[in-house]
Amino acid sequence: MTLVIDLTSEVEDRLRHAAIQQGMTEEEYALQLIEDGLSMTLTTGAALIARWEQEGVLGAWADRTDIPDSAAYARTLRQQAETRAWEG
């Protein structure tokens, strides 16, 4: 299948830059993004955890020493987000 997509110059630049960082052509990188997006349908918590493990998200901050109590830190962030004034 051939697909033609009109991109803004900003999106095109971002795609080119990201592809270069990955050592891929723009076409290869765009295809990977589409495939990843299509496979992101996670219907269960277990599927989400498995995806996070696959991507290396879980434990990414395991070596941090500036957050001694991660649960307390998460509570603080949550409270800050809940009390933040939204502009709209």
C-alpha positions as CSV (number, residue, x, y, z in Angstrom):
1,M,0.0,0.0,0.0
2,T,1.2,3.5,-0.8
3,L,0.2,6.3,1.5
4,V,0.7,9.9,0.8
5,I,0.6,12.3,3.8
6,D,1.0,16.1,3.6
7,L,3.1,17.2,6.6
8,T,3.7,20.7,7.8
9,S,7.3,21.8,7.5
10,E,7.5,21.7,11.3
11,V,6.4,18.0,11.5
12,E,8.6,17.1,8.5
13,D,11.6,18.6,10.3
14,R,10.8,16.8,13.5
15,L,10.4,13.5,11.6
16,R,13.7,14.0,9.8
17,H,15.5,14.8,13.0
18,A,14.0,11.9,14.9
19,A,14.8,9.5,12.0
20,I,18.4,10.7,12.0
21,Q,18.7,10.1,15.7
22,Q,17.5,6.5,15.2
23,G,19.8,5.9,12.3
24,M,16.8,5.4,10.0
25,T,15.4,7.0,6.8
26,E,12.3,9.1,7.3
27,E,10.2,6.4,5.6
28,E,11.5,3.7,7.9
29,Y,10.9,5.8,11.0
30,A,7.4,6.9,9.9
31,L,6.6,3.2,9.3
32,Q,7.9,2.3,12.7
33,L,5.8,5.0,14.3
34,I,2.7,3.8,12.5
35,E,3.3,0.2,13.5
36,D,4.0,1.2,17.1
37,G,0.9,3.3,17.2
38,L,-1.2,0.4,15.9
39,S,0.2,-2.0,18.4
40,M,-0.4,0.4,21.3
41,T,-3.9,-1.0,21.8
42,L,-3.5,-2.2,25.4
43,T,-6.7,-3.6,26.8
44,T,-5.5,-4.8,30.2
45,G,-3.2,-3.6,32.9
46,A,-1.0,-6.6,32.4
47,A,-0.6,-5.6,28.7
48,L,0.4,-2.1,29.8
49,I,3.0,-3.4,32.3
50,A,4.4,-5.8,29.7
51,R,4.7,-2.9,27.2
52,W,6.5,-0.7,29.8
53,E,8.9,-3.5,30.6
54,Q,9.6,-4.0,26.9
55,E,10.3,-0.3,26.5
56,G,12.5,-0.1,29.6
57,V,10.2,2.3,31.4
58,L,9.8,0.3,34.6
59,G,12.8,0.9,36.8
60,A,14.1,3.7,34.7
61,W,14.7,5.8,37.8
62,A,15.9,3.0,40.0
63,D,19.3,4.6,40.5
64,R,18.0,8.0,41.6
65,T,19.1,9.1,45.0
66,D,17.2,12.4,45.2
67,I,13.9,10.8,45.8
68,P,14.2,8.7,49.0
69,D,10.4,7.9,49.2
70,S,8.9,7.5,45.8
71,A,5.3,7.0,47.1
72,A,5.5,10.3,49.0
73,Y,7.0,12.0,46.0
74,A,4.2,10.7,43.8
75,R,1.6,12.0,46.3
76,T,3.2,15.4,46.2
77,L,3.1,15.6,42.4
78,R,-0.5,14.4,42.4
79,Q,-1.5,17.1,44.9
80,Q,0.3,19.8,42.9
81,A,-1.5,18.7,39.7
82,E,-4.9,18.6,41.5
83,T,-4.5,22.1,42.8
84,R,-2.9,23.7,39.7
85,A,-5.0,26.4,38.1
86,W,-5.8,25.5,34.5
87,E,-5.9,28.1,31.8
88,G,-8.3,27.6,29.1
